[in-house]
Amino acid sequence: MTDLTKFVGGCESCPIQHRAVCARCDADELDRLESIKYYRSFEAGQTIIWSGDRMEFVGSIVSGIASLTQTMEDGRTQMVGLLLPSDFVGRPGRDAATYDVVATTDVVMCCFRRKPFETMMVETPHIAQRLLEMTLDELDAAREWMLVLGRKTAREKIASLLSILGRRDAALNLAGQDQEMVFDLPLTREAMADYLGLTLETVSRQISALKKDGVIVLEGKRHVTVPDFQRLLDEAGDDCDGGMMA
């Protein structure tokens, strides 16, 4: 289990402070959030929230990655989304969870008691505005992912996922996309296959092809270097601002 002591402290030391739901809060608002927050850690594979469960908290992913999964009546499951650092978990105003939320890697969450947080949303425009922006970003990402799954080739799907992870890592570390990107791939190839609707063999083959062509440099199975981010975007069929090419 992750040691939470390194996360306990003021919001000014939080690694996701510039992108989280509290990004625009002033000092008084942060103090108020501090009074209703707590940290929780989850091991890889552990269920954070079960679909249908009553939600007693909402919060942000501080470190690690979680998946949103939906289970059909016959027991089949489908991964329908990824939650990366700074992403928000839970729906204020909704008592029950809609999806299973499962820790793909070890996860640390900054949690807020749901009822006090809902009260703060009403009384604190900074929080409500930021949450609206994050929700609209999530909607854009869902629409983008429909195109990835429905129209892109296997190679483009892998390149798209790598570009999404690379952009998020760069944003969290305040690095520019014109710089060489270096990040650790947080997903196993099995998880990538599930999320992208590909076979494990196809994922491995396409990653090897991107490596062979010099689009990425791979050390071990997880440590990724992207020497030229624009080239990765070209492989993904994306334009330079992260949107989709017509």
N, C-alpha and C positions, 0 to 999 in steps of 0.2 A: 504494500500500500504506500502511496506517495506521502512523503513527509510534508505536512501542511504548515510547519512552522515558518518556512521561508516565504509563505504567501501572507502571513498575518502581519498586518501593518497598514499604514495609511494608503489612501487611493493614489497618492502621488508616486508611489513606487510600483504600482500595478503595471504589468507588461502590456495590458490591452487598454490602458486608460484613454488612448487617443481614438479608439474605435468602438468602445463599449457603449452601452445605453446611457452611461453617466458622463459621456465625453464632454458635454457642454455645461455640466453642473457647476455652480459656484461653491465656495467653501462651506457656506451654511447648508446647502443642499447635500453636499457630500457628507457632512457631519450627520445629517438626518438619515441618509442611506446607511451610513456606518452603524447606526443604532439598530437596523433591521436586517443586517447582512451576517452571513456566516459562510465558511468554506466547507466543501465536502469533496472527498476524493473517491474515485471509482477505479477498479482494476479493469484492464482490458478484458472484454467479454462480459462484464457485469452490466445488468440492466439498470439504467438510471431511473426510467419511468416506464411503467406498463400502460399500454393503451387502455383507456377506460378508467384508470385509477384517478382518484381525487387528487388534484394538484394543490399541495400545501405551500409550494414555493415556485418562484420563477428565478431566472438567473442567467449568467453569462459563462461560456466556456473560457477559462483562463489559460489552460494548457491542455494539449491532447486533442483528439478528434472523436466525435460520436456520430452514430448513424441514426437516421430516422427510418424505421422499418414498419411495414404494414403486413399483417397476416390475414390471409384469405380463409374462408370457412373450411376449406379442405386441408388447411395446414400449411399451404405454400406461403412463402414469405418473399417480399420484394423490398430491397433497399430503395427508398424514394428520395433520400437527401443525405447530405453530410453537414455536420455542425463543426465548424473550425473555430480556433481561438477568436474571441470577441463576439461570436454568434450568440443570439438570445434563445433561451429555452423556455417554453411555456407561453400561454396565451392569457394575458390579463383579462379578466372578465369571463373566463371560461373555467368551470370547476373541474372538468375531467380532461385527461390527456387524449389526443387524437391518434397519436402514433406511439409505438414502442421507441424509446430512446436508449440505445445501447452503446457503451463505451467501446470504440474500436481499438483505441490505445488506452493507456492509463490517462485518466482525465481528472482535472481539478476544476471545480465550479465555484464561482462566487454567487451564492444564493441569497435571495431576498424573500422574507415571509410575504406570501402573496397578498393578503388583505391590506397590510400597511403599504405595500408597493402600489397597489391599485389606488389607494388614497393619495399617495404622492403623485401619481400620474395626473390626477384631477387637479391637484394644487400646484404642480410644478411643470410649467410649459416646456422647460428644457428637456425633461424626460419624455414627455409625450411626443414632442417634435422629433427627437432623436429616434424613438422607437418607430415612429411612422416612416422615417427615412430608411431605417433598417428593414422594415417590412416591405417597402417598395423595392429595395435592393434585392431582397429575397425573392420577390415576384419576378424581377428581371432575370435573376439567376435560374429560376424554375423554367421560364420561357426559353432561355438559352439552352438549358439542359434537354428540353423537348427536341430541339434541333439536333443536339449532339447524339441523342439516342436514336432519333428517327431517320436522320439523313446522312450522318457522317460515316466514313469508312472506319475500319478498326484502327488504322494508323492515326487518323484524325481524332478519334475518340481518346486514344492514349495521350496524344499531344495536347488536346484540350484540357484533360484532367491535370496534366503536369503544369500547364500554363496557369490554370486556376490556383493550384497550390503554390506556384512560384509567385504569382501576383500577391496572394494573401500574405505569404511570408515576407515579401518585400515591404508591403504596407505596414505590417506589424513592427518591422525593424526600421521603418522610415527610410528605406533604401529606394533609390530610383530604378526604374525599369531599364534604363540605359546601362546599368552596371551588370557585371557578371552575376548571375543568380546562383546561389548555393543554398541548398536546403536538404533536409532529411525527409524522404518519402514516408509519410506516416501510415500508409496502408500496405498490407501484404498484397501480393499479386492475386491471391484468392479473393480478397475484399474488392480489389479493383475490378476483377472479372465480374463479380456479383453486381457491382454498382453500374458498370458499363454494359451489361448484358452480353458479355463475351465469354469464351471459354478460357480457362487458365492457360492453355497452350497458346492461344492467340495473343493473350496479353504478354506472355514471355517472349514470343516471337517478335512482336511489334516493338517492345522495349529494346530488344537486342538489335533490331534493324535501325532504330533511332540512334542507338549508341554507335553502331557500325558506320552510319552516315555522318557522325560528328555533331548531330543535333543536340545530344546530351552526352555528358561524361558521367559514368556510373562507377562508383567505388563500392564494392560489395553489392548488396541488393537494395540499399536504401539511400545512400548518400549521392545526391544528384547535383551536378553542375550544369548550368545552361550558359554556354559561352556567348551566344547571340540570341537574345530573347525574341527579337523580331523574326528570326528564322523559325523558332518554335511556333510563334503565332501563325506564320505562313503554313507550317505543316498542319496546324489545327484548323486552318481556313478562317482565322480571325483577323480583324484589322488591328491597327496599332493601339487603339484605345480600349481594347478588350471586348468590343462589340463584335457582332457577326458581320461578315462581308456579304454583300448582296449577291 
